[in-house]
Structure formats: structure tokens, C-alpha cells
Amino acid sequence: MSRIRAFPAASVAALLLLTACTAGDTADPEEGVEPIDDTDEADDATGDDADTEDADADAADDADAADAAGEASVTIGFAAEPVSLDFSTNDGAAIPEAVLVNVYEGLVKVDQEGEIVPLLAESFEVNDDGTVYDFYLEDGVTFSNGDPFDAEAVAFSIERVQDDWTIGLAGGMDIVEDVEVVDDLHAQVTLAEPSNRWLFDMTTRIGAMFSPDAVDDLDEEAVGTGPYLVDDFVRGDSIEFVRNDDYWGEDPDFDEVTFRYFNDGNATNNALLSGDIDVIGTVQAPEGLSQFEDEDRFTIIEGTTNGQIVLSFNHDREVFDDPEVRQAIRHAIDNDAVRETSWGGYGELIGSMVPPTDPWYEEELLELYPYDPEQAEQLLEEAGATDLELDFRVPNLPYAVNAAQTVQSQLAQVGIDAEIEVLEFPAVWLDEVFTDGDYDMSVINHVEPRDLVQYGNPDFYWAYDNEEVQQLLEEGDRGDEETYVENNREVARIIAEDAAAEWLFLAPNLVIVGEGVEGVPENRVGEAFDLTVLERG
């Protein structure tokens, strides 16, 4: 048995890189700037200089005292807004992006170096065959409502994922056979069989810990053990966080944080230029980056993410039963052009549902379906699909709409009529496309970590049903590390060759940081926008 305090994510689950943010607010831009009263200034000019110096000194002392007290705020902009605060019954990445790690914490997390490290667990042990995990909990931790965090809460949280959660990711907890409360600070989890994924999954939203007495109104009230509390949530507009004064760990730098949501990238850029927000989480209008070249005011961070921009095919629709149709669509698309119009040329091309940070990534998959309109037309003719019409339903997110318009134009050149319908995100897109499967094609940024596994789930919204893929994923998960990597690599190749989708590109992590904020990481790791790493400049 091995005692573990830091676990390399590459050996259980690799580096997570995520995207999906854009805008915030600290002041109403319509209020403008207060006029300067010149009368007082003239009076000061004829008064005692010593009084002015004393006033300046007092002001500086007050500012230093405020800094020392942690009285600082930051506003961050995002594009995709959460439909509620409850990620146990609502899919989509926006909710865990806001409240995971910041409000809800898990037993473990992925750190900035890509390692799985203890969080609410002070340490943990894994038995030799990888089926029993002993978690030793931090002492003295409480939820924000005052309830103690203990092994009973661990058992409740894990079992609740199995019994009450409705999102697709909850299936990651099916492998848990038993949770034993050994004592207040020791929980033992037994798996039905070894799993290479489970510990990694525990770093995601399904590993969040809940108080048994605080789950009646999760849509509106988030009660966790984290460094922040949700002070106000206005749907479609903002979430306001305040620092948790009873937090068990190290206090974050900022006392108040506001997430603001914009559905227009240029509006987000303008908000930062005017000082209404402090950070653009992910730039949605990269054509405006030249506005932020003043290095005294702004820092532009260009990194990577784990988010794959996927042109998904609904395999429940008869049109996609024919692999030649799917292959034709892949040949008809110029991914470089899509990336240019969607995200200003930023991001990285990928050939399957695998980012380069995963150990089963293969660059040669990019060569399977090069841009070739003539080949696309030939495949469509062979398939007897020369007058193809497709319902192309996409969310009203800037990158998705821009990508869809470019794809539509390219498909038209080979005789495919893709009719775009823009849907409100998250509410309508999640309901009609993701849940009900009412679409032929769609575009969305899949930011969940290690989501290659969704091609083994025929109930997922793209309804891809391949028994070989399912078997490889299952055998890889319970096999040794080498089998896990090799099977995932084979799955990535199978779905790429089978044209299960068109993976347009890997979303970039483009962040613009204004004055007074430091510590924003170059790459996004995990599902959360981790506020604990931010520092005052």
C-alpha cells in the first residue's frame, strides 16, 4: 500500500486544459466619469502645503491598510453564462467554471503542474490492485453554513452522484461499490474493479463535496467548503463572490470577485478598455487584440486549453449512417479557414477528440481528411447524397456562430445545404440539442477533461454507437497504464477514421489582464476558473 500526497496526473489522468470565459463589470459604463470640482483644488493651492502632504500620507496609509485587510475586488468577463448554480442536474461547463474549487471543493484536484494532489483530503492511500482508496481528511474544515466536513459528508456526496445526479458525467461514479466511514476523518472508497479514470474524475465536478443538509436549493444556494461564497447570482448577468472568512485554507488575495457575462466579444473588449472589467477570461473577438498593446495597461496571455471545438454529427439521423457522407463533410472543410474566422487564427488543429497534452495524442491523424472539395463531391455522389439538406443548430456564442457560417459556406461549395439556426445558450441549446438530440449538426467547445470517453457512450448527444470503441475504453480503464494509453490511442484513431465528427480545432486560452491583477495562468487546468491563484498587482 502506498501513501500519496501528490499523484502525477499523466499516470492516472493527464493535464486538463480548459476554456470558455469572456467579460465582467465593476462600474456602469453609462455613469461615465465624475466631473472634477476645480474650486476645492484652487483653495488647496492657496492653503497650507503641510495639510496637503498630511492628507496624501493619510490616503496612502488608508490604501496600505485596505490592501493589508484584503479589501480588493476584481471583475472577470466570460461568454458562456450558467443557467443555475447546480452542476449536478445541469450540463454545460459554465457552472463548474464558476463554483468548482472556488465554492465547492473535492478530495483532490489537479494543480498547475498537472499533478493530482490532495485538497480536502490531507492525504490518501491506494491498495496494490487499485480498488481501495483510503482518504484521510483535513481536520477542522466546515461548510459555509457551519456544518462539519467529515467522512459522512464524503459518503453522502459520492452516493448522491450515483443516486440523484442527472448529468452524463455522473456515470464516472458508477464504478464505486462502497463508501465506508471508518471514522470522522477517514473515508474508504471501494471500486468494483480497478479504474485508471476514477481518481482523475474525482478532480472534476463529480468529486465535489456537499453538506447533507444543504442540497435542497442548489439552483440558487451553493454551500461548500471553498474560499468564496456566492453573494449574489443574477441569471444572464453576473455572479458575485465574497471571501469566506471561515475558510480552512490559505485566504485568497481578492476579497470580492464578480463574474460578468457578455454575448458579444466586442462588447467585452470595450468593457475592459473602459475599465468596467479587469480581466477578459477568454477573448471572443481576437480581431480587436491590437487595442490592448499598451503594456503599461494590459497583459495579453496566450496559452492552450483542453477544449475541442467539435462539429458534431447526430448519428441517430439516417443521413449520417453512411460513412461516405461523414467523410465527405470532413474533406469539404478547411479547418484553417474556420479557425481564422472563429478565433482569429488562434488555436491548434487536432485530428480527433484528443488534445496534444494527452499521452494518446497522434499528430498524424491530422492527415486523414485533408481539405479536398473534389474528393468530397465524389464521395457524396457515390453515396447518392447530391442534394443533402442539414439542420445546423448552434449556440449563440461568437466562436460557434462564426465557425458555423464558415462551415456552411464550405459545405455549399460541394452541394450540401446546411441551414443554420442560432439557439440561445445555455438554456435552449442544452435543452433541444444536447438533451433532446434535435439537430443534424452542431458546433460547441467541449471543455470537459478526457472526454474521448464520450464516444463510448451511445446515450451521449451525438449518439455514436461503436461496440469496438466501447470495449477498448472499458478494457483500457481497468487495465494497466500501458493498456490504458494504447487503447485510448486506438479509440482516437478509430473515431477519426470513421469520421465520427469533425474536430475543427483546439480552443486557445487568450486572456487579457488589466492593471492590478497578476497570477493568471497561461494554460487553463481543470474545469474551474481557479480564483485562488489570482494576486493583486
PyMOL commands that set and color helices and strands:
alter all, ss='L'
color gray80, all
select helices_A, chain A and resi 9-12+29-31+38-45+49-68+94-99+151-163+168-173+198-201+205-207+265-273+286-292+318-321+323-332+335-343+363-367+373-383+398-412+427-435+451-456+467-478+481-497+531-533
alter helices_A, ss='H'
color red, helices_A
select strands_A, chain A and resi 2-4+7-8+73-78+108-110+115-118+121-126+132-137+176-183+186-191+228-234+238-243+256-261+279-280+298-313+389-395+417-423+441-446+501-514+517-518+535-536
alter strands_A, ss='S'
color yellow, strands_A
deselect
rebuild
show_as cartoon
